[in-house]
């Protein structure tokens, strides 16, 4: 498995554990009414960590690993694009969590823009690997 895929997967598992912990706290807020005000507000971070942190990192790791290599050899393309995509995605998640937990506000537009550009960069880097060859060429 390529190194970038292992890094994506490692962070994916970290987000799974942290997101599940926030989910546990949200659940405790529903069971214990005295904690509900404090813990139910964590659902925003829980959802972002599980969907964008765990699932999206996992999907990007597996897709980088499983997409066919370029015809020219064993290369998977420009690794800088994939590394930058990884940085943007995880920066967006941490930025949003810090803003929400400590500043009590969500910068959803900034978060969603960073995630969008991260995906756009990943797709741009992968496009040469997934498009079919021209007609008549094998």
N, C-alpha and C positions, 0 to 999 in steps of 0.2 A: 504494500500500500504506500502511495507517495506521502512524503512528509507533510505537504499542505493538507491532505485529507486527514492525516492523523491529528494535526493541530485543530482543524475544524471539529473533528469528532471529540477530541479532548475537551474543548470548550463547550461543545454540545452537552456532554455529560455533566460538566460543572453547572451549566444552566439548568439541567434537569434536577439536580440535587437542590440547588438554591431555589428554583421555582417551586419545587415540591415543598420545601420548607415554608416558603411564603404561602402556599396553598394550605398547609397545616395551620399556620397562624390565622388565615382567613376562616378556616373551619372552626378553630377555637373561638373566634369572634362570634360565630353563629351559635355555638353551644353555651358560651358564658356571656350573658348579656352585659355584664360589667366591663368586659374587654371589647365589646363590639365596636365602639367608636374608634378605638385605636387600631384594631386589627382588620376590620372590614375595608378600611381605606387602602390596604395593601393589595387588593385584588388587581389593580392596574399593573403593578410591578409583576405580580404572579402571572398574569396573562401574557405580558410582553416577554418575560423570561421563558415561559413554556412554548409559546408560538414562535417567536422570532429567535430566541436564544437556543432552545433545544431543537425544535423541528427544523427551522430554516438552516441552522448550522449543520445539522445532520444531513439534510437533503443536499446541501451544497458539497459536503464532504463526499458523499456517495456519488453524486453526479460527476464531480471532478475525477474520481477514481474510475468510474465505469464508462464514461464517454470514450469513444475510440480515440486512439492516438492519431496524430497527424500523419499523412501519407509519407512525408519526407523521412520519417524514421520513428524513433521511440519518444519523441518530444510531445508534451502535452500543451505546448504553446508558451506564451509569455507568463512566467510565474509571478512577475511583479503585479500583473493585473489581478490575479487571484489573491495574492497577499494583501493588496490594497483593498480589495473587496472585503476580505476577512477583517481588516483593521476598521474599515468604515462601519460594518455591521456591528461589531462588538463595541466600538466606540459609541455608536448610537444607543445601544442597550444600556451601557454603563452611564452615559450622559443622561438618559431619560430616568433611570433609577435614582441617580444622585439628585437630580432636579426634583423628582417627586417625593423622595424620602426626606430630604433635608430642607429643601426650599418650599415644599408643599405646593408645588405647581408643576404642571405638565407642559412641556414644550413639544406638543404632539406634531406640529408642522415640521419642526427641525428634525425630530425623531423619524417621522415618516419619509422626509426628504432624504435623509442619510441612508435609510434602509432601501429606498427606491434606487438611489445612485449606486449603492453597493450591489444590488441585483443587476442593474444595468451594466456595470463593469464586469461582473461575472459572466453575464450572457454574451457581452462583446468578446470576452476572452475565449469563450467556448464555441462561438458561432462557427469558426473555421472547422471545428471538430465534428459538428453535428449536421452540417449541410451536406446533401448528397453530391457525389461527383457529377460533372457535366455528362450529358447523354453520350453514350458510346464509350465512355472511359471507365475502366475498372479500378 
